[in-house]
């Protein structure tokens, strides 16, 4: 039968309870005594929820893969910093809580800062200290919020012009002697 049909409450008694809220051979009963629809699209052969489930799983796996890649990048940056500073257990950068402990040890902060690392502001302060320890500008620690900042601190190069920082300007070249 094509089109809309109605199910009476008396007919609904003979449906099993799980079919009242789910599907029954391309038919879907929304509520008691509601309209009965016949589905015609191929996506609804599985009950209409299949595509949502497939897309939900796909995007969940995609988000998990992106989060794992970002975690790996941060861990590799912390491991590089630890190796450059001579810490023997640089591999701790890949262990979830131990990487905070390693960052606190490199930044020479008290051990209770490991707990504070679960909040944003102390973690930024630690990244600022790590940037300073690595010889980078302290402001680069703020960039660690963005994924690129950790790599800039670990692998970046920065050669400051100390004469500008100290306020000493280089002397201009002397003109050649007049003839």
N, CA, C and O of each residue as an XYZ file, in Angstrom:
716
protein
N       0.822     -1.187      0.000
C       0.000      0.000      0.000
C       0.865      1.249      0.000
O       1.747      1.387      0.848
N       0.635      2.143     -0.916
C       1.405      3.370     -0.987
C       0.644      4.482     -0.299
O      -0.578      4.433     -0.160
N       1.399      5.494      0.133
C       0.765      6.641      0.756
C       0.597      6.454      2.241
O       1.194      5.560      2.842
N      -0.210      7.295      2.824
C      -0.387      7.278      4.274
C      -1.562      6.388      4.648
O      -2.613      6.413      4.009
N      -1.364      5.631      5.658
C      -2.444      4.846      6.247
C      -2.412      5.090      7.739
O      -1.403      5.530      8.290
N      -3.495      4.808      8.367
C      -3.584      5.011      9.800
C      -3.714      3.664     10.492
O      -4.314      2.725      9.968
N      -3.138      3.597     11.681
C      -3.252      2.402     12.507
C      -4.117      2.773     13.694
O      -3.862      3.765     14.377
N      -5.117      1.992     13.929
C      -5.967      2.259     15.084
C      -5.309      1.706     16.326
O      -4.371      0.913     16.246
N      -5.798      2.123     17.459
C      -5.254      1.639     18.726
C      -5.492      0.152     18.881
O      -4.698     -0.537     19.522
N      -6.566     -0.352     18.309
C      -6.864     -1.776     18.411
C      -5.864     -2.595     17.614
O      -5.432     -3.656     18.063
N      -5.483     -2.103     16.409
C      -4.478     -2.801     15.607
C      -3.101     -2.716     16.256
O      -2.290     -3.635     16.141
N      -2.849     -1.609     16.935
C      -1.548     -1.392     17.557
C      -1.292     -2.374     18.690
O      -0.139     -2.641     19.029
N      -2.359     -2.915     19.280
C      -2.197     -3.886     20.361
C      -1.480     -5.128     19.889
O      -0.794     -5.777     20.679
N      -1.620     -5.480     18.621
C      -1.053     -6.724     18.118
C       0.405     -6.571     17.675
O       1.069     -7.563     17.375
N       0.906     -5.330     17.633
C       2.313     -5.112     17.307
C       3.152     -5.385     18.554
O       2.764     -5.000     19.657
N       4.289     -6.040     18.391
C       5.196     -6.175     19.542
C       5.684     -4.790     19.963
O       5.793     -3.898     19.121
N       5.980     -4.593     21.252
C       6.347     -3.249     21.730
C       7.581     -2.668     21.046
O       7.655     -1.456     20.848
N       8.544     -3.501     20.684
C       9.753     -2.942     20.061
C       9.489     -2.468     18.647
O      10.256     -1.650     18.138
N       8.454     -2.936     17.995
C       8.144     -2.466     16.655
C       7.349     -1.166     16.675
O       7.281     -0.458     15.670
N       6.762     -0.860     17.798
C       5.984      0.376     17.876
C       6.902      1.578     17.750
O       6.540      2.575     17.125
N       8.091      1.492     18.338
C       9.021      2.617     18.293
C      10.124      2.428     17.256
O      10.919      3.341     17.031
N      10.183      1.259     16.621
C      11.225      1.036     15.627
C      10.591      0.827     14.262
O       9.544      1.407     13.974
N      11.197      0.023     13.433
C      10.689     -0.159     12.084
C      10.173     -1.577     11.895
O      10.584     -2.503     12.594
N       9.289     -1.724     10.966
C       8.773     -3.029     10.629
C       8.586     -3.073      9.122
O       7.580     -2.588      8.604
N       9.550     -3.652      8.416
C       9.501     -3.787      6.966
C       9.100     -2.487      6.275
O       8.040     -2.391      5.656
N       9.976     -1.490      6.400
C       9.845     -0.176      5.782
C       8.739      0.679      6.393
O       8.480      1.777      5.900
N       8.090      0.217      7.438
C       7.052      1.015      8.083
C       7.594      1.547      9.395
O       8.405      0.889     10.046
N       7.163      2.705      9.779
C       7.647      3.325     11.019
C       6.450      3.894     11.757
O       5.706      4.709     11.210
N       6.268      3.476     12.973
C       5.158      3.962     13.776
C       5.744      4.886     14.815
O       6.507      4.435     15.669
N       5.420      6.148     14.774
C       6.018      7.115     15.679
C       5.360      7.076     17.046
O       6.063      6.978     18.052
N       4.106      7.146     17.119
C       3.398      7.111     18.397
C       2.172      6.234     18.236
O       1.869      5.758     17.141
N       1.490      6.032     19.312
C       0.267      5.234     19.238
C      -0.753      5.968     18.376
O      -0.958      7.170     18.539
N      -1.378      5.263     17.480
C      -2.407      5.793     16.579
C      -1.854      6.907     15.686
O      -2.560      7.873     15.399
N      -0.604      6.782     15.246
C      -0.009      7.809     14.388
C      -0.057      7.352     12.948
O      -0.518      6.253     12.640
N       0.426      8.214     12.071
C       0.464      7.865     10.666
C       1.516      6.788     10.434
O       2.538      6.748     11.119
N       1.263      5.933      9.480
C       2.199      4.889      9.118
C       2.801      5.288      7.781
O       2.070      5.520      6.818
N       4.144      5.374      7.708
C       4.814      5.848      6.509
C       5.478      4.687      5.789
O       5.945      3.740      6.421
N       5.518      4.762      4.502
C       6.253      3.789      3.718
C       7.488      4.481      3.180
O       7.387      5.477      2.465
N       8.658      3.952      3.524
C       9.905      4.573      3.126
C      10.275      4.129      1.722
O      10.036      2.983      1.341
N      10.850      5.028      0.965
C      11.239      4.693     -0.399
C      12.719      4.922     -0.661
O      13.214      4.486     -1.700
N      13.437      5.576      0.216
C      14.852      5.840     -0.029
C      15.695      4.661      0.410
O      15.327      3.966      1.356
N      16.827      4.414     -0.258
C      17.645      3.255      0.112
C      18.288      3.381      1.484
O      18.624      2.368      2.098
N      18.471      4.620      1.987
C      19.110      4.775      3.293
C      18.204      4.323      4.431
O      18.681      4.022      5.525
N      16.932      4.275      4.183
C      16.017      3.909      5.267
C      15.715      2.427      5.300
O      14.908      1.981      6.116
N      16.340      1.659      4.436
C      16.133      0.218      4.476
C      16.597     -0.325      5.818
O      16.008     -1.267      6.348
N      17.646      0.264      6.365
C      18.169     -0.190      7.644
C      17.469      0.475      8.816
O      17.917      0.323      9.953
N      16.435      1.174      8.592
C      15.687      1.788      9.667
C      15.899      3.279      9.752
O      15.336      3.910     10.646
N      16.674      3.876      8.879
C      16.853      5.307      8.883
C      17.973      5.790      9.774
O      18.487      6.889      9.570
N      18.360      5.011     10.743
C      19.402      5.440     11.671
C      20.782      4.995     11.232
O      21.778      5.409     11.826
N      20.865      4.168     10.217
C      22.157      3.600      9.833
C      23.126      4.668      9.352
O      24.300      4.649      9.721
N      22.656      5.582      8.548
C      23.565      6.599      8.019
C      24.069      7.508      9.130
O      25.240      7.890      9.131
N      23.212      7.858     10.068
C      23.650      8.659     11.207
C      24.678      7.935     12.043
O      25.627      8.548     12.532
N      24.500      6.645     12.213
C      25.454      5.850     12.982
C      26.786      5.763     12.255
O      27.845      5.889     12.869
N      26.731      5.549     10.953
C      27.962      5.445     10.175
C      28.716      6.773     10.196
O      29.929      6.790     10.408
N      28.015      7.879      9.978
C      28.666      9.189     10.008
C      29.187      9.525     11.398
O      30.269     10.097     11.539
N      28.423      9.173     12.418
C      28.876      9.424     13.789
C      30.147      8.665     14.111
O      31.059      9.216     14.728
N      30.220      7.408     13.702
C      31.439      6.621     13.926
C      32.618      7.195     13.142
O      33.736      7.272     13.652
N      32.358      7.594     11.906
C      33.432      8.157     11.081
C      34.003      9.420     11.700
O      35.220      9.555     11.819
N      33.134     10.352     12.099
C      33.628     11.607     12.667
C      34.242     11.403     14.043
O      35.162     12.131     14.417
N      33.760     10.436     14.798
C      34.387     10.133     16.087
C      35.809      9.616     15.870
O      36.737     10.032     16.562
N      35.973      8.719     14.915
C      37.313      8.203     14.624
C      38.216      9.293     14.059
O      39.410      9.325     14.355
N      37.657     10.180     13.253
C      38.445     11.283     12.713
C      38.923     12.222     13.824
O      40.086     12.626     13.840
N      38.033     12.564     14.744
C      38.413     13.422     15.876
C      39.449     12.739     16.761
O      40.377     13.386     17.247
N      39.292     11.433     16.971
C      40.258     10.688     17.776
C      41.623     10.683     17.099
O      42.643     10.834     17.772
N      41.659     10.512     15.786
C      42.930     10.499     15.063
C      43.607     11.874     15.118
O      44.826     11.959     15.265
N      42.825     12.940     15.001
C      43.389     14.286     15.081
C      43.932     14.554     16.482
O      45.024     15.104     16.629
N      43.175     14.167     17.516
C      43.630     14.354     18.895
C      44.898     13.546     19.166
O      45.802     14.022     19.853
N      44.966     12.337     18.635
C      46.155     11.500     18.815
C      47.368     12.108     18.115
O      48.482     12.048     18.636
N      47.156     12.691     16.939
C      48.260     13.333     16.220
C      48.760     14.567     16.980
O      49.967     14.790     17.071
N      47.848     15.362     17.520
C      48.249     16.542     18.293
C      48.996     16.129     19.555
O      50.004     16.739     19.910
N      48.500     15.084     20.238
C      49.181     14.597     21.444
C      50.584     14.100     21.100
O      51.535     14.362     21.838
N      50.714     13.392     19.992
C      52.031     12.910     19.574
C      52.981     14.049     19.262
O      54.167     13.980     19.584
N      52.461     15.103     18.632
C      53.285     16.270     18.298
C      53.780     16.964     19.561
O      54.966     17.274     19.675
N      52.872     17.213     20.519
C      53.273     17.831     21.786
C      54.276     16.941     22.522
O      55.260     17.439     23.070
N      54.034     15.633     22.539
C      54.943     14.720     23.237
C      56.320     14.719     22.603
O      57.336     14.692     23.298
N      56.349     14.748     21.279
C      57.643     14.782     20.591
C      58.384     16.079     20.887
O      59.607     16.077     21.029
N      57.653     17.185     20.980
C      58.283     18.465     21.318
C      58.853     18.439     22.739
O      59.974     18.893     22.968
N      58.076     17.907     23.695
C      58.562     17.830     25.082
C      59.757     16.880     25.167
O      60.705     17.155     25.902
N      59.727     15.768     24.429
C      60.850     14.834     24.448
C      62.109     15.488     23.870
O      63.209     15.269     24.379
N      61.955     16.275     22.827
C      63.107     16.969     22.243
C      63.697     17.971     23.230
O      64.916     18.070     23.369
N      62.830     18.709     23.912
C      63.304     19.669     24.909
C      64.034     18.941     26.037
O      65.085     19.392     26.492
N      63.479     17.817     26.486
C      64.111     17.052     27.575
C      65.471     16.506     27.146
O      66.421     16.521     27.930
N      65.569     16.026     25.913
C      66.860     15.514     25.435
C      67.890     16.633     25.328
O      69.055     16.445     25.681
N      67.462     17.796     24.841
C      68.393     18.921     24.709
C      68.880     19.417     26.060
O      69.986     19.949     26.162
N      68.077     19.251     27.087
C      68.459     19.688     28.428
C      69.107     18.573     29.241
O      69.473     18.785     30.397
N      69.253     17.383     28.648
C      70.007     16.303     29.283
C      69.227     15.474     30.293
O      69.839     14.891     31.188
N      67.940     15.398     30.193
C      67.161     14.559     31.095
C      67.208     13.120     30.596
O      66.979     12.871     29.412
N      67.505     12.160     31.491
C      67.703     10.783     31.034
C      66.406     10.080     30.607
O      66.447      9.204     29.743
N      65.276     10.440     31.184
C      64.017      9.764     30.877
C      63.141     10.631     29.973
O      62.016     10.975     30.334
N      63.653     10.974     28.824
C      62.898     11.839     27.911
C      61.682     11.123     27.336
O      60.739     11.777     26.891
N      61.686      9.804     27.338
C      60.559      9.039     26.807
C      59.297      9.234     27.650
O      58.204      8.897     27.194
N      59.421      9.769     28.869
C      58.250     10.027     29.709
C      57.317     11.063     29.085
O      56.185     11.230     29.539
N      57.778     11.749     28.064
C      56.930     12.736     27.394
C      55.718     12.081     26.732
O      54.718     12.759     26.491
N      55.779     10.800     26.437
C      54.671     10.113     25.789
C      53.693      9.488     26.779
O      52.642      9.000     26.366
N      54.005      9.488     28.065
C      53.103      8.948     29.087
C      52.204     10.084     29.566
O      52.709     11.153     29.910
N      50.873      9.881     29.597
C      49.952     11.012     29.805
C      50.203     11.911     31.007
O      50.249     13.126     30.812
N      50.366     11.436     32.202
C      50.569     12.334     33.345
C      52.057     12.621     33.553
O      52.438     13.680     34.052
N      52.876     11.668     33.164
C      54.313     11.818     33.364
C      54.889     12.947     32.513
O      55.918     13.521     32.868
N      54.235     13.274     31.388
C      54.757     14.378     30.588
C      54.607     15.710     31.318
O      55.439     16.602     31.153
N      53.556     15.852     32.124
C      53.442     17.054     32.956
C      54.573     17.091     33.977
O      55.176     18.140     34.206
N      54.858     15.947     34.588
C      55.936     15.880     35.578
C      57.273     16.250     34.922
O      58.082     16.972     35.505
N      57.492     15.747     33.706
C      58.733     16.044     32.999
C      58.836     17.530     32.685
O      59.904     18.122     32.842
N      57.745     18.138     32.246
C      57.750     19.576     31.949
C      58.019     20.395     33.204
O      58.742     21.390     33.155
N      57.441     19.983     34.328
C      57.651     20.688     35.597
C      59.111     20.574     36.022
O      59.691     21.540     36.517
N      59.711     19.391     35.829
C      61.116     19.208     36.195
C      62.034     20.050     35.312
O      63.003     20.630     35.804
N      61.743     20.123     34.029
C      62.575     20.920     33.125
C      62.449     22.405     33.471
O      63.436     23.139     33.439
N      61.223     22.845     33.803
C      60.991     24.258     34.117
C      61.448     24.617     35.531
O      61.376     25.781     35.924
N      61.916     23.633     36.297
C      62.418     23.841     37.668
C      61.346     24.447     38.580
O      61.610     25.376     39.343
N      60.142     23.902     38.483
C      59.027     24.312     39.346
C      58.843     23.274     40.444
O      59.327     22.150     40.309
N      58.154     23.624     41.527
C      57.863     22.630     42.559
C      56.972     21.509     42.011
O      56.250     21.700     41.032
N      57.033     20.351     42.649
C      56.336     19.165     42.141
C      54.822     19.340     42.126
O      54.161     18.736     41.281
N      54.241     20.138     43.022
C      52.786     20.285     43.044
C      52.258     20.976     41.781
O      51.047     21.015     41.561
N      53.143     21.513     40.965
C      52.717     22.124     39.705
C      52.190     21.086     38.722
O      51.514     21.428     37.752
N      52.504     19.811     38.979
C      51.960     18.751     38.120
C      50.440     18.782     38.173
O      49.781     18.622     37.146
N      49.877     18.988     39.364
C      48.422     19.065     39.516
C      47.893     20.329     38.838
O      46.823     20.312     38.230
N      48.642     21.414     38.946
C      48.208     22.667     38.324
C      48.233     22.607     36.799
O      47.583     23.417     36.138
N      48.976     21.657     36.237
C      49.056     21.544     34.784
C      47.724     21.155     34.150
O      47.555     21.298     32.939
N      46.787     20.670     34.943
C      45.477     20.319     34.394
C      44.645     21.563     34.102
O      43.580     21.464     33.492
N      45.109     22.711     34.522
C      44.437     23.975     34.237
C      45.249     24.738     33.195
O      46.440     24.480     33.024
N      44.630     25.641     32.524
C      45.237     26.282     31.356
C      46.355     27.266     31.723
O      47.443     27.194     31.151
N      46.110     28.168     32.653
C      47.062     29.247     32.933
C      48.405     28.713     33.450
O      49.441     29.128     32.929
N      48.445     27.809     34.451
C      49.758     27.300     34.871
C      50.487     26.547     33.765
O      51.715     26.577     33.698
N      49.741     25.878     32.904
C      50.390     25.166     31.800
C      51.037     26.154     30.833
O      52.126     25.899     30.319
N      50.382     27.257     30.590
C      50.973     28.294     29.742
C      52.220     28.875     30.404
O      53.214     29.144     29.731
N      52.167     29.070     31.731
C      53.347     29.575     32.445
C      54.516     28.609     32.336
O      55.664     29.033     32.196
N      54.232     27.319     32.399
C      55.303     26.327     32.259
C      55.877     26.373     30.843
O      57.093     26.313     30.662
N      55.003     26.478     29.837
C      55.508     26.585     28.470
C      56.330     27.857     28.287
O      57.301     27.860     27.530
N      55.954     28.932     28.969
C      56.745     30.163     28.886
C      58.122     29.950     29.505
O      59.123     30.429     28.972
N      58.179     29.227     30.638
C      59.469     28.918     31.246
C      60.307     28.008     30.348
O      61.521     28.180     30.237
N      59.647     27.037     29.708
C      60.379     26.156     28.796
C      60.952     26.942     27.619
O      62.071     26.680     27.178
N      60.191     27.894     27.119
C      60.692     28.719     26.018
C      61.914     29.518     26.463
O      62.891     29.642     25.724
N      61.847     30.056     27.678
C      62.975     30.834     28.193
C      64.200     29.949     28.414
O      65.324     30.355     28.119
N      63.984     28.753     28.928
C      65.087     27.822     29.158
C      65.739     27.404     27.840
O      66.951     27.199     27.775
N      64.918     27.279     26.786
C      65.445     26.881     25.480
C      66.082     28.047     24.726
O      66.574     27.868     23.612
N      66.075     29.244     25.327
C      66.703     30.386     24.692
C      65.807     31.090     23.689
O      66.287     31.852     22.850
N      64.526     30.842     23.770
C      63.550     31.489     22.884
C      62.880     32.628     23.655
O      62.994     32.689     24.879
N      62.193     33.516     22.970
C      61.462     34.563     23.698
C      60.387     33.948     24.588
O      59.718     32.990     24.201
N      60.233     34.498     25.760
C      59.271     33.964     26.730
C      57.843     33.980     26.174
O      57.028     33.135     26.542
N      57.540     34.923     25.301
C      56.197     35.028     24.740
C      55.835     33.838     23.864
O      54.652     33.588     23.629
N      56.813     33.109     23.381
C      56.522     31.945     22.550
C      55.789     30.872     23.341
O      55.131     30.018     22.747
N      55.886     30.896     24.655
C      55.152     29.932     25.483
C      53.651     30.086     25.346
O      52.905     29.116     25.484
N      53.205     31.308     25.075
C      51.776     31.531     24.858
C      51.337     30.846     23.573
O      50.198     30.390     23.473
N      52.222     30.769     22.597
C      51.890     30.117     21.334
C      51.731     28.612     21.476
O      51.267     27.955     20.544
N      52.104     28.053     22.614
C      51.923     26.618     22.815
C      50.449     26.258     22.896
O      50.095     25.084     22.788
N      49.579     27.253     23.085
C      48.139     26.989     23.019
C      47.798     26.501     21.621
O      47.026     25.559     21.445
N      48.389     27.159     20.632
C      48.252     26.707     19.255
C      49.282     25.603     19.067
O      50.359     25.655     19.661
N      48.974     24.635     18.273
C      49.848     23.472     18.124
C      51.245     23.861     17.652
O      52.219     23.213     18.036
N      51.365     24.877     16.851
C      52.648     25.262     16.269
C      53.638     25.736     17.329
O      54.846     25.578     17.154
N      53.147     26.313     18.423
C      54.024     26.903     19.431
C      54.972     25.927     20.084
O      56.123     26.272     20.347
N      54.514     24.705     20.354
C      55.385     23.717     20.992
C      56.547     23.359     20.083
O      57.675     23.195     20.548
N      56.280     23.239     18.795
C      57.356     22.938     17.850
C      58.323     24.089     17.694
O      59.523     23.881     17.515
N      57.798     25.323     17.764
C      58.684     26.486     17.677
C      59.646     26.512     18.856
O      60.815     26.867     18.703
N      59.156     26.138     20.023
C      60.019     26.130     21.207
C      61.048     25.002     21.103
O      62.214     25.196     21.447
N      60.624     23.829     20.631
C      61.522     22.674     20.596
C      62.523     22.735     19.450
O      63.707     22.469     19.656
N      62.071     23.080     18.246
C      62.923     22.983     17.074
C      63.228     24.324     16.418
O      64.044     24.383     15.498
N      62.597     25.390     16.867
C      62.770     26.691     16.218
C      64.129     27.299     16.488
O      64.817     26.936     17.443
N      64.497     28.221     15.637
C      65.742     28.958     15.830
C      65.393     30.426     15.983
O      64.497     30.952     15.322
N      66.114     31.056     16.857
C      65.895     32.473     17.094
C      67.209     33.076     17.506
O      67.780     32.695     18.528
N      67.696     34.015     16.722
C      68.950     34.697     17.035
C      68.631     36.164     17.254
O      68.420     36.911     16.299
N      68.597     36.571     18.507
C      68.214     37.957     18.779
C      69.328     38.935     18.427
O      70.512     38.599     18.456
N      68.919     40.139     18.100
C      69.858     41.232     17.882
C      70.013     41.922     19.237
O      69.208     42.781     19.597
N      71.044     41.547     19.979
C      71.213     42.031     21.345
C      71.469     43.522     21.410
O      71.187     44.149     22.431
N      71.991     44.097     20.358
C      72.255     45.535     20.401
C      70.948     46.319     20.477
O      70.895     47.350     21.148
N      69.916     45.865     19.820
C      68.628     46.547     19.877
C      67.996     46.362     21.249
O      67.389     47.288     21.787
N      68.136     45.171     21.815
C      67.546     44.891     23.124
C      68.205     45.744     24.203
O      67.523     46.256     25.090
N      69.508     45.898     24.134
C      70.228     46.660     25.152
C      70.150     48.157     24.916
O      70.578     48.934     25.770
N      69.626     48.572     23.804
C      69.543     49.992     23.507
C      70.797     50.543     22.873
O      70.908     51.753     22.673
N      71.726     49.699     22.557
C      72.968     50.140     21.921
C      72.801     49.959     20.426
O      72.582     48.850     19.939
N      72.904     51.016     19.737
C      72.759     50.948     18.290
C      74.127     50.780     17.667
O      75.100     51.399     18.098
N      74.195     49.948     16.661
C      75.510     49.781     16.026
C      75.943     51.095     15.369
O      75.120     51.876     14.893
N      77.234     51.308     15.361
C      77.751     52.551     14.768
C      77.614     52.474     13.253
O      77.861     51.431     12.647
N      77.220     53.580     12.658
C      77.104     53.561     11.192
C      78.478     53.463     10.563
O      79.472     53.875     11.162
N      78.539     52.934      9.388
C      79.853     52.828      8.739
C      80.427     54.232      8.449
O      79.703     55.170      8.114
N      81.714     54.325      8.588
C      82.373     55.617      8.333
C      82.482     55.854      6.838
O      82.747     54.925      6.075
N      82.279     57.082      6.423
C      82.404     57.363      4.969
C      83.870     57.268      4.549
O      84.774     57.455      5.363
N      84.079     56.991      3.329
C      85.472     56.935      2.871
C      86.139     58.305      2.961
O      85.457     59.324      2.856
N      87.430     58.347      3.151
C      88.110     59.651      3.261
C      88.017     60.454      1.962
O      88.026     59.903      0.862
N      87.929     61.760      2.128
C      87.835     62.647      0.955
C      89.203     62.805      0.329
O      90.209     62.725      1.034
N      89.270     63.020     -0.937
C      90.541     63.202     -1.633
C      90.877     64.607     -1.848
O      91.923     64.910     -2.424
